[in-house]
Amino acid sequence: MALFSNAAVLLGKELRTEYRSRELLTTTVVFILVVVVLFSFTFDPSAGESRRFGPGLLWLSFLFAASLMLQPCFLREQNNDTLSALRLSVRDPFAIFLAKLSANTLFLLLTEVLMLPIFAVLYNVHILAVFPQLVLVLFLGSLGVAIPGTAFSAISAQARMRELMLPLLLLPLLTPVLLASTEATGGLLEEHPGLRVDWLGFLAGFDVVFLTALWLFGEYLLEE
Amino acid sequence: MLKSTVKAIGLFVLIAITAYLAFYYAPIEKSMGVIQKIFYLHVSSALTSFLAFGICFYANLRYVFTRQQKADWLGVSAAEVGLAFIVVVLITGPIWAKPVWGIWWTWDARLTLTFVLGLLYISYLLLRSMIEEPEKRALFSALFGIFAFLDVPLVYFSIRWWRTQHPQPVILGGPGSGLEPRMRVSYLLMWGALTGLLILLLSARYRLEALRASVEDLRREAEVR
């Protein structure tokens, strides 16, 4: 499968770039931390309240962070004039998207997992017992954010005011992801935690729909 | 010019007639009273706006695959006109909801879907204004439009699962639902009239976009010389 081996090479390139600079991960972690702390000032969370509002706040901060973090994904290629070279290097342009969205999902997941203990302490919720399930929710949610996010990063790179355009394009579209991830996370943080399979299925469905769309229309997104 | 004026006047008369029918011919609804009359405009506008966004989706797909400028013009026209109808829906909805539900707004499936739909197409139009080059603008906005339209059913079902307190569908719902015949006539006429309005606005906006494109072409030509 040339597609996957190409994508794997490109994924290696994305990871190496991030490993050398470590810009995205550090800034995103700090950004989420700031947002979560500021949110907690807007109300004084008791245990019940943080169970009710916590998941929503958490996902809202992930979404905001993602809309900033996904910004350089294609912008970097454009600024360095490497987009055409990248296109020439693979036969199927979907490999580029596959690599970039895997890298983005990974980065998002990593920042989210790093944030979880801090969130648990600040908002007084118990996550240890449900940690594996929580990671599953985080993974499906992050994938749902990263797929359209990577696609729109290619779109917003072409526009003026791109820093504002990406959140504007992305956030309304992510309404279903926000709802489903918040509900699924909320189910896990309740007093009697339960895995909300229906919402997980919904998230998986969302991922499949947009992955298919990206597969169909990805090549047009890379036109210059 | 004369032809479109005649069409516009004809349509105005048709809308006036349907409004008369809605208010005086159709009976007053038992439980909601007079406020139910706003439904004729509300529901018809909602259906018309969905039709407009459907046309926009079709135009976006057509542009991506054929690269005809005309498809781009149709796309932007349909998005703008659809947005106008969405605004009508979002204004008439709360006017009805306040006396009947006692609140202006609630986060139910159809309300939220309409709101998110409006936001998505505002983003579509904003994106267009942020890309200078015509071909790039057409292509990237079309791609965004396709993604946005795919999101519509997902938004709907996610919020539907989340909660719903909207009145259940009465027109195509299960047994016991259905409309009084005079109400049905008024509804269908209003829907027809608004679809006519949609076509009229769409063709006017389409002509404007075509003129804009030719002005842009002429300006470029002048710059080259």
Interface residues (C-beta under 8 A of the other chain):
Chain A: P148 A151 F152 I155 Q158 A159 R160 M161 R162 M165 L168 L169 P172 L173 T175 P176 L179 A180 E183 D198 W199 F202 G205 F206 V209 F210 A213 F217 Y220 L221 E223
Chain B: V64 T112 V116 L119 L120 S123 L126 L127 M130 I131 E132 K136 L139 F140 L143 F144 I146 F147 A148 L150 D151 L154 V155 F157 S158 I159 W161 W162
